[in-house]
Amino acid sequence: MYELFILGELMDKPTHGYLLQYVLDKVIGPNRKLSWGVLYPLIQRMTEEGYVKQILDEEGGRGRPRKIISLTDKGRVRFHHLMEESIPYDQTAEDTFDIKVSNFHHVRKEVQQVILEQFEGYLYFLLKHLDDNHAIITDNDAISKYEKRSIERVLQRRREKLDAELNWVHNELQMIKEDLNHESDRT
């Protein structure tokens, strides 16, 4: 996920590590921080693998030289590969999706559509899990009616959140399909 983020940021322009960390905090929010202890070894690994290159900027910032990181051709290929990779059905799914959406301007509409459809599948997976849990709670006589009501409130909140996410995805898919239809009409 972080590798995709770094490559996507470098698709726009070369930058330095501090700015990468700053922008990532804006994309995935305040709850998931990328520490320097993770960022710099990742950049080093990506440099060793040939995805990025680092150049020392003597002008630097605050009187110190800093390394400017830029994308290589191999890094561009890796970026597109990661964008087309399936979204995992785990705790990183939403952050991975957000990073992919923040890089939509680098990929074709068809790739955007696939990413949205993958996330839609993930959301339906979560809805099924929610419905299954609701049935288990409802049918379990060992759980008091008061506790059931409390649990059902939580499940209802989650359902409404998933419904809102699905609505957003469906709207985005509709816009992409319309764009693709317009493009095919012009050719």
C-alpha positions as CSV (number, residue, x, y, z in Angstrom):
1,M,0.0,0.0,0.0
2,Y,2.7,2.5,0.9
3,E,4.8,1.5,-2.1
4,L,1.9,2.3,-4.3
5,F,1.4,5.7,-2.6
6,I,5.0,6.6,-3.0
7,L,5.1,5.6,-6.7
8,G,1.8,7.5,-7.3
9,E,3.2,10.7,-5.8
10,L,6.3,10.4,-7.8
11,M,4.3,10.0,-11.0
12,D,3.4,13.7,-10.6
13,K,6.9,15.0,-9.8
14,P,10.1,14.3,-7.9
15,T,9.9,15.1,-4.2
16,H,11.5,14.4,-0.8
17,G,10.5,12.1,2.1
18,Y,9.0,14.8,4.3
19,L,6.5,15.8,1.7
20,L,5.6,12.1,1.0
21,Q,4.8,11.6,4.6
22,Y,2.8,14.9,4.8
23,V,0.7,14.0,1.7
24,L,0.1,10.5,2.9
25,D,-1.3,11.8,6.2
26,K,-3.8,13.9,4.2
27,V,-4.9,10.9,2.0
28,I,-5.4,8.2,4.6
29,G,-6.2,10.4,7.6
30,P,-5.0,10.9,11.1
31,N,-5.3,7.3,12.4
32,R,-2.7,5.6,10.3
33,K,0.7,7.3,10.5
34,L,3.7,6.4,8.4
35,S,6.7,6.7,10.6
36,W,10.2,7.7,9.4
37,G,11.3,4.2,10.6
38,V,9.0,2.7,7.9
39,L,9.2,5.4,5.2
40,Y,13.0,5.6,4.8
41,P,13.7,1.9,4.7
42,L,10.9,1.5,2.1
43,I,12.4,4.3,0.0
44,Q,15.8,2.6,0.3
45,R,14.4,-0.8,-0.8
46,M,12.6,0.8,-3.7
47,T,15.9,2.5,-4.7
48,E,17.7,-0.9,-4.5
49,E,15.0,-2.5,-6.6
50,G,15.3,0.3,-9.2
51,Y,11.8,1.8,-8.9
52,V,13.1,5.2,-7.7
53,K,16.4,7.1,-7.6
54,Q,17.6,9.6,-5.1
55,I,19.6,12.7,-5.8
56,L,21.2,14.9,-3.1
57,D,19.8,18.4,-3.3
58,E,22.6,20.6,-1.9
59,E,20.2,23.6,-1.6
60,G,18.1,21.4,0.7
61,G,15.8,22.7,3.3
62,R,16.5,24.6,6.4
63,G,20.2,24.8,5.6
64,R,20.6,21.0,5.2
65,P,20.9,19.0,2.0
66,R,18.1,16.6,1.4
67,K,17.5,13.7,-1.0
68,I,15.1,14.3,-3.8
69,I,13.3,11.1,-4.9
70,S,12.2,10.5,-8.5
71,L,10.6,7.8,-10.4
72,T,12.4,5.5,-12.8
73,D,10.8,3.8,-15.9
74,K,10.8,0.6,-13.9
75,G,9.0,2.4,-11.2
76,R,6.3,3.6,-13.7
77,V,5.7,0.0,-14.7
78,R,5.5,-1.1,-11.1
79,F,3.0,1.7,-10.3
80,H,0.7,0.5,-13.1
81,H,1.0,-3.1,-12.0
82,L,0.1,-2.2,-8.4
83,M,-2.9,-0.1,-9.6
84,E,-4.2,-3.1,-11.4
85,E,-3.6,-5.5,-8.6
86,S,-6.7,-6.7,-6.7
87,I,-7.7,-4.8,-3.6
88,P,-7.1,-7.1,-0.5
89,Y,-10.1,-8.1,1.6
90,D,-8.3,-7.2,4.9
91,Q,-7.7,-4.2,7.2
92,T,-5.8,-2.4,4.5
93,A,-8.6,-2.5,1.9
94,E,-10.0,1.0,2.5
95,D,-6.6,2.7,2.7
96,T,-5.5,0.9,-0.5
97,F,-8.7,1.9,-2.2
98,D,-8.2,5.6,-1.2
99,I,-4.7,5.6,-2.5
100,K,-5.8,4.1,-5.8
101,V,-8.6,6.7,-6.1
102,S,-6.1,9.4,-5.4
103,N,-4.1,8.2,-8.4
104,F,-7.0,7.9,-10.8
105,H,-5.6,10.7,-12.9
106,H,-2.7,8.4,-13.9
107,V,-4.8,5.5,-15.3
108,R,-7.3,4.8,-18.0
109,K,-11.0,4.9,-17.3
110,E,-11.2,1.1,-17.8
111,V,-8.7,0.6,-14.9
112,Q,-10.6,3.1,-12.7
113,Q,-13.8,1.0,-13.4
114,V,-12.1,-2.2,-12.4
115,I,-10.8,-0.7,-9.2
116,L,-14.3,0.6,-8.3
117,E,-15.8,-2.8,-9.1
118,Q,-13.2,-4.5,-6.9
119,F,-14.1,-2.2,-4.0
120,E,-17.8,-2.7,-4.7
121,G,-17.1,-6.5,-4.3
122,Y,-15.3,-5.9,-1.0
123,L,-18.3,-3.8,0.3
124,Y,-20.7,-6.5,-0.6
125,F,-18.5,-9.0,1.2
126,L,-18.7,-6.8,4.3
127,L,-22.5,-6.5,3.9
128,K,-22.9,-10.3,3.7
129,H,-20.8,-10.7,6.8
130,L,-23.0,-8.1,8.6
131,D,-26.2,-9.9,7.5
132,D,-24.8,-13.2,8.7
133,N,-23.9,-11.8,12.1
134,H,-27.3,-10.2,12.4
135,A,-29.0,-13.5,11.8
136,I,-26.7,-15.2,14.4
137,I,-27.4,-12.6,17.0
138,T,-31.2,-12.6,16.3
139,D,-31.4,-16.4,16.6
140,N,-29.2,-16.7,19.8
141,D,-31.4,-17.1,22.9
142,A,-28.4,-16.9,25.2
143,I,-28.1,-13.1,24.4
144,S,-30.6,-10.9,26.3
145,K,-33.0,-8.8,24.4
146,Y,-31.3,-5.7,25.8
147,E,-27.9,-6.7,24.6
148,K,-29.4,-7.7,21.2
149,R,-30.8,-4.2,20.8
150,S,-27.4,-2.7,21.5
151,I,-25.6,-5.1,19.1
152,E,-28.3,-4.4,16.5
153,R,-27.6,-0.7,16.8
154,V,-23.9,-1.3,16.0
155,L,-24.8,-3.5,13.1
156,Q,-27.3,-0.9,11.8
157,R,-24.7,1.9,12.0
158,R,-22.2,-0.3,10.0
159,R,-24.9,-1.1,7.5
160,E,-25.7,2.5,6.9
161,K,-22.0,3.3,6.5
162,L,-21.7,0.5,3.9
163,D,-24.8,1.6,2.1
164,A,-23.4,5.2,1.8
165,E,-20.0,3.8,0.5
166,L,-21.9,1.6,-2.0
167,N,-23.9,4.6,-3.2
168,W,-20.7,6.6,-3.7
169,V,-19.1,3.7,-5.7
170,H,-22.2,3.2,-7.8
171,N,-22.3,7.0,-8.7
172,E,-18.6,6.9,-9.6
173,L,-19.1,3.8,-11.8
174,Q,-22.1,5.4,-13.5
175,M,-20.0,8.5,-14.4
176,I,-17.1,6.4,-15.7
177,K,-19.5,4.3,-17.8
178,E,-21.0,7.5,-19.3
179,D,-17.5,8.8,-20.0
180,L,-16.5,5.5,-21.7
181,N,-19.8,5.6,-23.8
182,H,-19.0,9.2,-24.9
183,E,-15.5,8.2,-25.8
184,S,-16.7,5.3,-27.9
185,D,-19.3,7.6,-29.6
186,R,-16.5,9.9,-30.7
187,T,-14.5,7.2,-32.4
